Structures are given as structure tokens and as C-alpha cells.
Amino acid sequence: MASPSNKGKDIAEESPSQSQPQQPQSPPNPPALSRYESQKKRDWNTFCQYLRNQQPPVHVSQCGSNHILDFLQYLDQFGKTKVHAHGCVFFGQVEPSGQCNCPLKQAWGSLDALIGRLRAAYEENGGLPERNPFAGGGIRVFLKEVRDSQAKARGVPYKKRKKKKKRNPMRSDHDVEDGTAGTSSSNLPS
């Protein structure tokens, strides 16, 4: 039997699992979302809230391109890009020399990126790819019109960049000569 002076020492030497009741362990925290994933989640929640605020409320499964176009136009009130109207003296000028009352709108690039994130979020939330309203032709036409009108209004023509072709490093000279580009037996797994 332990003496009273050693009693505290005996308790301290016991393993923690013997001296304290087991506490249920919480599940590990999920990994932090990337900036893209966080933004996609925020955008999806904002869009769903917008649909719920419609009169009458619209469920995501009933959403069509007209709802998306209304949403994009609703977002213009929060835009930061000055888009000069046709009658504005600064229309078409790259760097206007003064102020005007033309509206601020969402920039085309922001809208394009938003649609890309919402398109991905739609499918991640159970939507079928073939029924994805964010991938519809009407949305693409709208984005093209916004891009073109903003480019004209700001005097900056939009030029599509040409992608540079990458050379295949596995390709050898004899592949080009015999017309089997990249399919020689040395490039194929055995």
C-alpha cells in the first residue's frame, strides 16, 4: 500500500487514459478550401439566395438562362468598371481626360469567370451536365456582347490570343520522316 506522501506520485504516474475518462475525439478539420473553391462556394450561395428572393421563389432545378441573365444584370449595380455610353464624350477613349456620369458595371472578365465557377458548382451540386443552364448558348452570346460593348466603350479592342503550339519533346526526327509523329516503338510503353 502506498504511503500518504507517495499517493500523489502514484496518481501522477498512472497513464492519462486510466486517470481521466475518455473524451470523444472530434473529427479532424477538413482541409482549407482553395481560393477558387471558396469563391465558387460563395458565388453558388449568392446565386441560390438570389433565386430564393425571386417572386415567386425559384428552385435551382427550375432555373433557366433568363434567370441567369437577370442575375448578371442585377450584379451590375455592384460593378467597378466604368462603361461609357454611346453618347458620352469619352466613348471609345482609352484614357478619358475627365469625369462622366456613365454607369459602373461588372467587367466582362469578372462575369466570364463567375459563369465558369457557377457552371462547375451546378454540376457539383447534383445538376446534370447536359442540362447545365450556365453552359447554354444564350449565356455565351450575352458574355460575347458584354465583352464587345465594353471593349468599344473603353476604346480597347478585344483580341483573342493565339495559343502557341507546344513541341512534343518525345518526338524524334525519324517520326517526322516516316509520318508516324510520336508513335515510334521507342515512345510506346512495352
Wavefront OBJ file of the C-alpha trace (Angstrom):
o trace
v 0.000 0.000 0.000
v 1.327 3.435 -0.844
v 2.090 5.845 1.925
v 0.121 9.110 2.023
v 3.187 11.063 0.858
v 3.551 8.857 -2.236
v -0.153 8.820 -3.101
v 0.088 11.862 -5.405
v 3.136 10.343 -7.107
v 1.239 7.104 -7.799
v -1.652 9.029 -9.376
v 0.710 11.145 -11.481
v 2.439 8.025 -12.786
v -0.811 6.496 -13.991
v -1.359 6.793 -17.714
v -3.727 9.568 -18.808
v -6.202 7.019 -20.127
v -6.509 5.427 -16.697
v -6.875 8.623 -14.677
v -9.282 10.565 -16.917
v -12.444 9.393 -18.635
v -12.157 9.035 -22.419
v -13.391 12.113 -24.283
v -14.844 11.529 -27.733
v -12.375 12.817 -30.291
v -13.710 15.345 -32.748
v -13.229 14.533 -36.419
v -10.196 16.182 -37.981
v -10.844 19.556 -39.574
v -11.391 19.317 -43.316
v -8.562 20.830 -45.363
v -8.910 24.534 -46.046
v -10.574 25.330 -49.360
v -8.516 26.928 -52.101
v -9.303 30.492 -53.085
v -11.102 29.225 -56.187
v -13.188 26.706 -54.218
v -14.105 29.331 -51.616
v -15.144 31.797 -54.297
v -17.140 29.117 -56.136
v -18.997 28.238 -52.937
v -19.717 31.923 -52.215
v -20.923 32.504 -55.786
v -23.178 29.446 -55.667
v -24.694 30.522 -52.343
v -25.251 34.060 -53.674
v -26.951 32.767 -56.813
v -29.175 30.377 -54.835
v -30.122 33.233 -52.471
v -30.962 35.396 -55.490
v -33.295 32.661 -56.785
v -34.951 32.298 -53.362
v -35.604 36.051 -53.292
v -37.498 35.989 -56.591
v -41.273 36.381 -56.526
v -42.242 33.561 -56.555
v -39.050 31.825 -55.381
v -37.291 29.699 -57.997
v -35.661 26.357 -57.247
v -32.264 25.723 -58.848
v -33.708 22.790 -60.812
v -36.183 25.223 -62.450
v -33.525 27.817 -63.225
v -33.063 28.800 -66.841
v -30.873 31.140 -68.841
v -33.325 34.011 -68.291
v -32.771 33.756 -64.512
v -29.004 33.744 -65.029
v -29.134 36.783 -67.320
v -31.274 38.648 -64.768
v -28.742 37.718 -62.073
v -25.825 39.023 -64.145
v -27.649 42.298 -64.782
v -28.508 42.540 -61.065
v -24.777 42.260 -60.292
v -24.016 45.331 -62.430
v -25.106 47.557 -59.529
v -22.028 46.316 -57.643
v -19.655 46.781 -60.586
v -16.494 48.869 -60.545
v -15.801 49.204 -64.267
v -16.808 52.469 -65.945
v -18.560 51.667 -69.222
v -19.145 54.751 -71.358
v -22.473 55.070 -73.164
v -22.619 55.784 -76.919
v -23.469 59.462 -76.344
v -20.649 60.061 -73.855
v -17.794 62.328 -74.982
v -15.363 59.731 -73.590
v -16.869 56.795 -75.500
v -14.068 54.846 -77.156
v -11.242 56.680 -75.390
v -8.618 54.501 -73.754
v -7.784 57.066 -71.053
v -10.548 59.661 -70.641
v -9.410 63.094 -69.543
v -12.337 63.789 -67.201
v -15.323 62.506 -65.262
v -18.688 61.477 -66.638
v -21.964 60.042 -65.358
v -21.720 56.735 -67.205
v -22.589 53.701 -65.103
v -20.239 51.363 -63.333
v -20.754 47.743 -64.345
v -19.268 44.338 -63.796
v -16.251 43.806 -66.030
v -16.589 41.187 -68.729
v -13.727 39.138 -67.299
v -15.393 39.006 -63.898
v -18.681 37.843 -65.410
v -16.932 35.246 -67.532
v -15.079 33.833 -64.511
v -18.290 33.892 -62.447
v -20.163 31.873 -65.065
v -17.308 29.349 -65.143
v -17.467 28.898 -61.371
v -21.278 28.651 -61.345
v -21.188 26.146 -64.193
v -18.844 23.925 -62.161
v -20.834 24.434 -58.945
v -24.094 23.473 -60.673
v -22.706 20.062 -61.591
v -21.026 19.584 -58.204
v -24.386 20.188 -56.553
v -26.150 17.431 -58.476
v -27.029 19.136 -61.736
v -26.688 17.142 -64.933
v -24.028 18.420 -67.350
v -26.388 18.167 -70.323
v -28.956 20.351 -68.506
v -26.500 22.934 -67.146
v -28.120 26.350 -67.756
v -24.767 28.102 -67.274
v -23.425 26.324 -70.360
v -26.241 27.464 -72.640
v -25.801 29.350 -75.881
v -27.753 32.364 -74.596
v -25.221 32.871 -71.815
v -22.287 32.642 -74.250
v -23.939 35.172 -76.576
v -24.588 37.546 -73.668
v -20.970 37.342 -72.495
v -19.699 37.965 -76.025
v -21.950 41.032 -76.346
v -20.752 42.378 -72.982
v -17.124 41.801 -73.969
v -17.538 43.557 -77.315
v -19.543 46.500 -75.967
v -17.114 47.100 -73.096
v -14.148 46.914 -75.437
v -15.718 49.510 -77.759
v -16.820 51.769 -74.907
v -13.341 51.850 -73.422
v -11.548 52.011 -76.758
v -9.704 48.765 -76.141
v -10.394 46.199 -78.839
v -10.581 42.651 -77.611
v -8.118 40.414 -79.393
v -8.235 36.708 -78.880
v -4.784 35.388 -78.104
v -3.466 32.626 -80.265
v -2.237 29.646 -78.348
v 1.321 28.684 -79.077
v 1.801 25.130 -80.205
v 3.972 23.103 -77.907
v 6.550 20.819 -79.379
v 6.387 17.212 -78.332
v 9.730 16.515 -76.582
v 9.294 12.740 -77.083
v 9.101 13.164 -80.845
v 12.196 12.159 -82.779
v 13.355 13.122 -86.268
v 12.602 9.718 -87.804
v 8.985 10.019 -86.582
v 8.509 13.061 -88.801
v 10.184 11.385 -91.791
v 8.052 8.259 -91.748
v 4.794 10.115 -90.872
v 4.221 8.372 -87.555
v 4.609 11.525 -85.470
v 5.064 10.446 -81.883
v 4.212 6.768 -82.376
v 7.584 5.148 -82.833
v 8.132 1.953 -80.887
v 10.610 3.789 -78.670
v 7.823 6.088 -77.426
v 5.277 3.365 -76.731
v 5.133 1.515 -73.439
v 6.305 -2.081 -73.660
l 1 2 3 4 5 6 7 8 9 10 11 12 13 14 15 16 17 18 19 20 21 22 23 24 25 26 27 28 29 30 31 32 33 34 35 36 37 38 39 40 41 42 43 44 45 46 47 48 49 50 51 52 53 54 55 56 57 58 59 60 61 62 63 64 65 66 67 68 69 70 71 72 73 74 75 76 77 78 79 80 81 82 83 84 85 86 87 88 89 90 91 92 93 94 95 96 97 98 99 100 101 102 103 104 105 106 107 108 109 110 111 112 113 114 115 116 117 118 119 120 121 122 123 124 125 126 127 128 129 130 131 132 133 134 135 136 137 138 139 140 141 142 143 144 145 146 147 148 149 150 151 152 153 154 155 156 157 158 159 160 161 162 163 164 165 166 167 168 169 170 171 172 173 174 175 176 177 178 179 180 181 182 183 184 185 186 187 188 189 190
